[in-house]
Amino acid sequence: MILHELRREIRLPLSPEKVFDWHSRKDALLRLSPPWAMPASVSQQDGLKTGGNVSMRIPLGPLSLPWKGCYPEVSAPFFFKDIQTKGPFAFWEHSHYFHPDAAGCRMEDLLRFALPAGPVGNFFAGERVKQKLQRLFDWRQHVLEDDLSAPLPRPMTILMSGSSGLVAESLIPALTTAGHRGIPLVRQRGLSGTRFWNPEKGCADPGIMDGVDAVLHLGGEPIGEDTWTEEKKRRILQSRIQGTRFLVQAIKKASHPPKIFISASAIGYYGHRKDRILSEADTSGQGFLARVCRMWEEEALQAQDFCRVVCLRIGIGLTPRGGALARLYPLFSMGLGGTIGRGRAWMSWIAMEDLVRAIRFLLHTEKVSGPVNLTAPKPLQASAFADTLASTLKRPAGMRLPPSLLQLCLGEMGKEVLMSSTRAYPFKLEAAGFRFRYPDLKSALPMLTGKG
């Protein structure tokens, strides 16, 4: 058996007790997992204690493999070890050390692993697996630096719509490891840890706002999944208006309203604006999406006399888990990537990790209210976006799709979602002191894809 060894060290300004406690929290495994290696069906029994067990399914291309492990040694708050008991590795032993030092904590990781099939497995996959694990350690280091670089914020109870959506998938682990408690809004009564609502019928659990510090509204009919029939457009608009209006009315009626209401919106608010650099002060544009976002925000702002309101004008959120990048990735991986027309349209994107960090930042930054652009500070024109993605994947990007063909196939949705030029800039976020982990696409894509 050929053993490989990886070591990492990071210094954090918190005590070993607090860093160890963070690792023991619910969803810490998910928070530390990069989007290209996000496990599914994570189950943890007995927590981070000696003899505790973990089971999950880990991704392997389009498939997933079962992985089971346990904690044979835990000595809080200075050490724990996890080992694989069943899974794809011939051997896996990961030791975590938390050393006190003058600055706080020196955290050390030591991973020892071996691949199956001995020298044959090592010859064919050894370096590739080692590179993947190095990328995983890079991701974990970034997360720990961002999440534990300062004292943890005051815990909040957060009522959340859209808790099964793409943004929430990454956001919930980031909130729970920070000590917050999330309460999903669901359409089924009686589910433990949730609260029922049905905005279409105007009904919900009594006291839906009881004990709530913040409301995070991410729900709404998906925009980019189907062509826009009149019925689809009606659902897109009504799901946003009805849901937002219902929550605003509940906030107004609450005996103790939440301190903040964060409602999703989108850069579709601005419409097609060619090369103009767009700030939060710019007016709304033309088209269906602009009208939806404008009405959506107007509904949310009705709560501003009762609590702080933030409208998230979200750009193109990038993650291999879904959305634009998940659709582009297979095509570009096969060398079939390219641009629409001449590729001059501006793409205001944001890495999902920065989107999550920005929402968490806004929860506690009381000086920020109103519309906020959630976009990276370095948008790209479509041709540059395609070239950067192709370069990361080491593939060509010579395909060109005529705009007329796209509009013929996808109609109004293709024109507004895929062909609009929107050059939004995060003026408010930067002015408030938010620092992007991935300000440019070249640094973001390797972390998002595990490639490059």
C-alpha positions in Angstrom: 0.0 0.0 0.0 1.4 3.4 -1.1 0.7 6.1 1.5 0.3 9.7 0.5 0.6 12.5 3.0 -0.8 16.1 2.9 -0.2 18.7 5.6 -1.7 22.2 6.1 -1.4 24.8 8.7 -3.5 27.9 9.4 -3.4 30.5 12.1 -6.7 31.9 13.4 -7.4 34.8 15.9 -9.7 32.7 18.0 -9.0 30.3 20.9 -8.7 26.5 20.2 -12.0 26.1 22.1 -13.9 28.3 19.7 -12.2 26.9 16.6 -12.9 23.3 17.8 -16.5 24.3 18.7 -17.0 25.6 15.1 -15.9 22.2 13.7 -18.4 20.4 16.0 -21.4 22.4 14.8 -24.2 21.1 12.6 -23.4 21.4 8.9 -19.6 22.0 9.4 -18.9 19.2 7.0 -21.0 20.8 4.3 -19.6 24.2 5.0 -16.0 22.9 4.5 -16.9 21.1 1.2 -16.2 22.8 -2.1 -19.1 23.0 -4.5 -17.5 20.5 -6.9 -17.2 17.9 -4.0 -20.3 18.7 -2.1 -21.5 15.4 -0.4 -25.1 14.3 -0.4 -27.1 12.6 2.3 -24.8 13.6 5.2 -25.7 11.8 8.4 -23.8 12.3 11.6 -24.5 10.2 14.8 -23.3 11.3 18.2 -21.6 14.4 16.9 -17.9 15.1 17.2 -17.2 12.7 20.0 -15.1 9.6 20.3 -17.0 6.8 18.6 -19.2 9.1 16.6 -20.1 8.1 13.1 -20.4 9.9 9.8 -22.0 8.7 6.5 -22.5 10.5 3.2 -22.3 10.1 -0.5 -19.4 11.7 -2.2 -19.5 12.8 -5.9 -17.5 11.0 -8.5 -18.3 12.6 -11.9 -22.0 12.0 -12.6 -22.1 9.3 -9.9 -21.9 9.3 -6.2 -20.2 6.8 -3.9 -21.0 5.8 -0.3 -18.5 6.9 2.3 -18.6 6.0 6.0 -16.2 7.1 8.7 -15.9 7.5 12.4 -14.0 9.5 15.0 -11.8 7.0 16.9 -10.0 9.7 18.9 -11.4 13.1 20.1 -9.7 15.2 22.7 -11.6 18.5 22.8 -10.6 21.2 22.2 -7.1 20.2 20.9 -7.5 17.2 18.6 -9.7 14.9 16.7 -9.2 12.2 14.1 -11.5 10.9 11.4 -10.9 7.6 9.5 -12.7 5.9 6.7 -14.5 2.7 7.5 -16.1 2.2 4.1 -15.4 4.1 0.9 -13.3 4.5 -2.2 -9.9 4.8 -0.5 -7.8 1.9 0.6 -6.8 3.9 3.7 -7.9 7.3 5.0 -6.8 9.0 8.3 -7.3 12.7 8.8 -5.9 14.2 12.0 -6.9 17.8 13.1 -4.8 19.6 15.7 -5.7 22.9 17.5 -2.6 24.4 19.1 -2.9 27.5 21.3 -0.5 30.3 20.4 -0.1 34.0 21.1 -2.4 35.0 18.3 -5.2 32.5 19.1 -5.0 29.1 17.5 -2.6 27.3 15.1 -4.7 24.7 13.3 -2.8 21.8 11.7 -4.2 19.2 9.3 -2.4 15.9 8.6 -4.1 13.7 6.0 -2.7 10.2 5.2 -4.4 8.2 2.4 -3.9 5.4 0.0 -5.7 4.4 -3.2 -7.1 1.0 -4.0 -5.3 -1.4 -6.4 -1.8 -0.5 -5.0 0.8 0.6 -7.6 -1.7 0.4 -10.5 -4.2 2.7 -8.8 -1.4 5.0 -7.8 -0.1 5.2 -11.3 -3.4 6.0 -13.0 -5.0 8.2 -10.3 -2.4 9.1 -7.6 -1.4 12.6 -8.8 -4.9 13.5 -9.9 -6.4 12.6 -6.5 -3.6 14.4 -4.7 -4.3 17.6 -6.8 -8.0 17.3 -6.0 -7.3 17.0 -2.3 -4.9 20.0 -2.4 -7.8 22.0 -4.0 -10.1 20.8 -1.2 -7.6 22.0 1.4 -7.3 25.3 -0.4 -11.1 25.7 -0.2 -11.2 24.7 3.5 -8.5 27.2 4.3 -10.4 30.0 2.6 -13.6 29.1 4.5 -11.9 29.0 7.8 -10.1 32.3 7.2 -13.4 34.0 6.2 -15.5 32.4 8.9 -13.1 32.6 11.8 -11.1 35.7 11.1 -13.0 37.7 13.8 -15.2 36.9 16.8 -18.4 35.1 15.7 -21.5 37.4 15.4 -24.4 37.4 17.8 -26.6 34.3 16.9 -29.9 35.1 15.2 -33.1 33.2 14.5 -33.7 33.5 10.8 -37.0 32.7 9.1 -36.3 31.6 5.5 -38.3 31.1 2.4 -36.8 29.2 -0.6 -34.8 27.0 1.8 -34.6 24.1 -0.7 -33.2 26.3 -3.5 -29.7 26.7 -4.9 -28.6 29.7 -2.9 -29.9 28.2 0.4 -28.0 25.0 -0.2 -24.8 26.9 0.4 -26.2 29.6 2.6 -27.7 27.4 5.3 -24.3 25.7 6.3 -22.7 29.1 6.4 -25.4 30.4 8.8 -25.6 27.4 11.1 -21.8 27.1 11.6 -21.9 30.8 12.5 -24.3 29.9 15.3 -27.5 31.1 13.7 -30.7 29.1 13.8 -32.7 28.8 10.5 -36.4 28.1 10.4 -37.6 27.1 6.9 -40.9 28.2 5.6 -42.6 25.2 4.1 -46.0 24.3 2.4 -46.7 21.3 4.7 -48.0 21.6 8.2 -46.4 20.0 11.2 -42.9 19.4 10.0 -40.4 19.6 12.9 -38.2 22.8 13.0 -40.3 24.5 10.3 -43.2 27.0 10.0 -46.0 26.6 7.6 -47.2 29.2 5.1 -49.2 29.3 1.9 -49.2 32.9 0.6 -51.5 32.0 -2.3 -54.2 31.1 0.1 -53.2 33.7 2.7 -52.7 31.2 5.6 -49.8 30.4 7.9 -48.9 29.1 11.3 -50.1 31.5 14.1 -47.3 33.6 15.4 -45.2 33.0 12.3 -42.8 35.9 13.3 -42.5 34.9 17.0 -38.9 34.9 18.2 -37.6 35.8 14.7 -34.6 38.2 14.4 -34.4 38.2 10.6 -36.5 37.2 7.6 -34.7 36.0 4.5 -36.9 35.7 1.5 -35.4 33.7 -1.4 -38.5 32.0 -2.8 -40.1 32.3 -6.2 -40.9 30.5 -9.4 -37.7 29.6 -11.3 -37.0 32.1 -14.1 -34.5 30.4 -16.5 -35.8 26.8 -16.6 -38.5 27.0 -19.2 -39.7 29.2 -22.1 -41.9 32.0 -21.0 -45.5 31.2 -21.8 -48.0 33.6 -20.5 -48.8 31.2 -17.7 -45.1 30.9 -16.8 -44.8 34.6 -16.7 -47.8 34.9 -14.5 -46.3 32.4 -12.0 -42.9 34.2 -12.0 -44.6 37.5 -11.1 -47.3 36.3 -8.8 -45.0 34.0 -6.7 -42.8 36.9 -5.9 -45.5 39.5 -5.3 -47.7 37.3 -3.2 -44.9 35.8 -1.1 -43.3 39.1 -0.4 -46.6 40.8 0.3 -47.5 38.1 2.7 -44.3 38.3 4.7 -44.5 42.1 4.8 -48.0 41.9 6.2 -46.8 39.4 8.8 -43.9 41.7 9.8 -46.4 44.6 10.2 -48.7 42.6 12.4 -45.9 41.1 14.6 -45.8 42.3 18.2 -42.0 42.2 18.0 -41.0 42.6 14.3 -37.7 41.2 13.1 -34.8 43.6 12.9 -34.2 43.0 9.2 -36.0 41.7 6.2 -33.8 40.6 3.3 -35.6 40.0 0.1 -34.1 38.6 -3.1 -34.2 40.6 -6.3 -32.0 40.5 -9.4 -29.9 42.6 -11.7 -32.7 42.0 -14.2 -34.0 45.2 -12.5 -31.8 47.2 -14.8 -32.7 45.6 -18.1 -30.5 45.8 -21.2 -28.2 48.8 -20.6 -25.3 48.0 -23.0 -21.9 49.4 -21.5 -23.3 51.6 -18.8 -21.9 51.0 -15.3 -24.9 50.5 -13.1 -25.1 51.5 -9.4 -27.9 50.9 -7.0 -29.2 54.4 -7.7 -29.9 53.7 -11.4 -33.5 53.5 -12.5 -35.2 50.4 -13.6 -35.0 49.3 -17.2 -37.4 47.9 -19.8 -38.8 44.4 -20.3 -40.6 41.7 -18.3 -37.7 41.0 -15.8 -37.2 44.6 -15.0 -40.9 45.0 -14.3 -40.9 41.8 -12.1 -37.9 43.1 -10.1 -39.3 46.6 -9.8 -42.6 45.3 -8.4 -40.9 42.8 -6.2 -38.7 45.4 -4.5 -41.7 47.8 -4.1 -43.5 45.2 -2.2 -40.5 44.4 0.1 -39.9 48.1 0.8 -43.3 48.4 2.3 -41.8 46.9 5.5 -39.1 49.6 5.9 -41.1 51.5 8.6 -41.0 48.4 10.8 -37.5 47.0 10.2 -34.4 47.4 8.1 -35.1 46.2 4.5 -32.4 45.0 2.0 -33.2 44.0 -1.6 -30.6 41.7 -3.1 -30.0 42.5 -6.7 -28.3 39.2 -7.4 -26.1 38.8 -10.5 -25.3 35.5 -12.3 -24.6 33.3 -9.3 -21.8 30.8 -10.3 -21.7 27.3 -8.8 -21.4 23.9 -10.5 -24.4 22.8 -8.4 -26.8 24.6 -10.7 -27.7 27.7 -12.7 -25.5 29.1 -15.5 -22.2 27.4 -14.7 -23.8 24.0 -14.3 -25.3 24.3 -17.8 -22.1 25.7 -19.4 -19.7 23.4 -17.8 -20.5 20.2 -19.8 -20.4 22.0 -23.1 -17.1 23.7 -22.4 -15.6 20.5 -21.0 -16.3 18.9 -24.4 -14.8 21.8 -26.3 -18.2 23.0 -27.5 -18.2 26.3 -25.6 -18.5 29.7 -27.1 -20.5 32.9 -27.0 -23.8 34.4 -28.3 -23.1 36.6 -31.3 -20.1 38.8 -30.9 -19.9 38.3 -27.2 -20.1 42.0 -26.3 -22.9 41.7 -23.7 -21.8 42.3 -20.1 -22.1 39.5 -17.6 -22.3 40.6 -14.0 -21.5 37.4 -12.2 -20.8 36.5 -8.5 -19.2 33.3 -7.1 -21.8 31.5 -4.9 -19.4 31.6 -2.0 -19.2 35.4 -2.2 -23.0 35.6 -2.6 -23.3 33.6 0.7 -20.7 35.7 2.5 -22.4 38.9 1.3 -25.8 37.9 2.7 -24.3 36.9 6.0 -22.4 40.3 6.0 -25.7 42.2 5.3 -27.5 40.5 8.2 -25.2 42.2 10.7 -24.3 45.5 8.8 -26.9 47.8 10.1 -25.8 50.8 8.1 -26.8 49.1 4.8 -30.4 49.1 3.6 -32.4 49.3 0.3 -31.2 47.8 -2.9 -27.7 46.2 -3.0 -25.9 44.9 -6.0 -24.6 41.3 -5.3 -22.1 41.1 -8.2 -18.4 40.7 -8.4 -16.4 44.0 -8.9 -15.0 42.7 -12.2 -17.8 41.8 -14.6 -16.8 40.5 -18.0 -18.2 40.7 -21.5 -19.5 37.4 -22.7 -16.5 36.6 -25.0 -14.1 37.2 -22.1 -16.2 35.1 -19.8 -16.2 32.2 -22.3 -12.4 32.5 -22.9 -11.7 32.4 -19.2 -13.9 29.4 -18.6 -12.4 27.6 -21.6 -8.9 28.4 -20.3 -9.7 27.1 -16.9 -10.9 23.8 -18.4 -8.1 23.8 -21.0 -10.5 23.6 -23.9 -11.2 25.7 -26.9 -14.2 28.1 -27.0 -14.7 28.8 -30.7 -18.4 28.2 -31.1 -20.7 31.1 -32.0 -24.5 31.0 -31.5 -26.4 33.5 -33.6 -28.7 35.6 -31.5 -31.6 35.1 -33.9 -31.4 31.3 -33.4 -31.4 31.7 -29.7 -34.4 33.9 -29.7 -36.2 31.6 -32.1 -35.6 28.6 -29.8 -36.2 30.4 -26.4 -38.2 33.4 -27.3 -38.5 36.3 -24.8 -36.7 34.3 -22.0 -33.6 33.9 -24.3 -33.5 37.5 -25.2 -33.9 38.9 -21.6 -31.9 36.3 -19.6 -29.1 35.3 -22.1 -28.7 38.3 -24.4 -29.1 41.3 -22.1 -26.1 43.4 -21.3 -26.0 44.4 -17.6 -22.8 45.9 -16.1 -23.7 46.2 -12.4 -21.1 47.2 -9.8 -21.3 46.5 -6.1 -20.9 50.1 -4.9 -22.9 49.6 -1.6 -21.1 46.4 -0.6 -17.7 47.9 -1.1 -18.5 51.1 0.6 -19.7 49.1 3.7 -16.4 47.3 3.9 -17.2 43.9 2.3 -14.2 42.2 0.8 -14.7 39.7 -2.1 -12.9 36.4 -1.8 -13.2 36.0 -5.6 -13.3 39.4 -7.3 -12.3 38.2 -10.7 -13.4 35.2 -12.7 -9.8 33.8 -13.2 -9.5 33.3 -9.4 -13.0 32.1 -8.9 -13.3 29.3 -11.5 -10.6 27.0 -10.2 -12.2 27.0 -6.8 -15.7 26.6 -8.2 -14.8 23.7 -10.6 -11.8 22.1 -9.0 -10.0 22.6 -12.3 -7.2 24.8 -13.5 
